[in-house]
Amino acid sequence: MKLFVTLEPDETGMLVAECPAIPGCVSQGRTEAEALDNIREAIAGCLATRAAHGMPPTIEVREVEVPA
C-alpha cells in the first residue's frame, strides 16, 4: 500500500511526519530517514488498530486547486 505523508520541521528541529489519509497518524524523527521509518511503523499500527475496530483503513484524501 502506498500512502502520502507530510514532513514538516517543528520548533525544536524535529521532523514531524503525518499521514493525512489516516487521522491521528503522526510520528517524528531527528532526520528525514528516521521520520520516514517512524511514520511507516505508526502507519502499520494505525492500520491494525483501525482494522481491529472495524474501521476502513484510510479516509479519502483529494487534491484541489486554488488560485495562487
Sequence and secondary structure as in RCSB ss.txt:
>XXXX:A:sequence
MKLFVTLEPDETGMLVAECPAIPGCVSQGRTEAEALDNIREAIAGCLATRAAHGMPPTIEVREVEVPA
>XXXX:A:secstr
     EEEE TTS EEEE TTSTT EEEESSHHHHHHHHHHHHHHHHHHHHHTT  S           
